[in-house]
């Protein structure tokens, strides 16, 4: 996996739709020291998950709205999801 996220030429919402269609359905949020899967109400520590891809979305007009989307997988539980930061 490269150190820097890939830049994506589509919108953030279109990328999320594409990830969901590819089976990345769990919405992860950062919750204290855990990543929380909202769909299954499960907490994960960072070492329990793999980042399979990441994409950077830059808003040149509004830099405070830059985002990174991570495609996240849990091999142990067979979960695939995404984290937006």
N, C-alpha and C positions, 0 to 999 in steps of 0.2 A: 504494500500500500504506500503511495507517495506521501511525503510529509505535508504537502500543501493540498488543500481541497481543490478539486476540479472546478473550473468555472462552467456554468451551465447556461446555454443560450435560450432556455425557455423560462417561463415564470415559475416562481416558487410553488404556486398551487398546482400547476401542470406537472411539475416534477413529483410532488406528493401523490397526485393521482396516478402517475406512472408507477411509483413505488408500491402503492396499494394494489394496483392491478397485477404487480409481480409478486404479490404475497406478503409484502411488508405492511402488515395491518395493525400491529400494536403501536399505539401512540405512547412514546416514552417521554417522561418529564423528569427534570432533575429535582430531587426531593432530599434535602440535606446531603448526606454522603452516598445516597442511593440513586439509581435510575428506576423510576416507577413506571410499570406498564399499566396504563389506565384501563385497558380492556380486560385484563385478567386480575387486576389489583394485586400485583406482585412486585416486590422490591428486588433489585439486583445490585450487586456490587460491580464495580468496573471490571474486575478480573473474571466475572462470570459471563461477560458479553464480548462479542467480536464486532468491530466496525468493518463492514464489507465495502462500503463506499462512502465518500463524503463530497459534498458539492458546496461551493461558495456562491452566494447571490449578492451582488453589489448594486446598491442604488446610488448612482453617481450624484443625483440631485439631493439625496437625503442619506448621507453616510451612516447616520444613527440607525437606519433601517436595514443595514447589512445583516445577512443571515447565513448560517451554515446548516446544511441538512446532512445528518448522519444516517446511513442505512445500518441498522443494528440487528445482530442475530444472537440467539441463545441456543447453542447446539444441544445443551443438556435438556432443555424444555421444548425444543423444536419451534421456538418463537422467532418471528421476523417482524421488525418494526422500524420506526424512525424517530429521530430526536431532532428538533429544530432549536437552534440556539442563536 
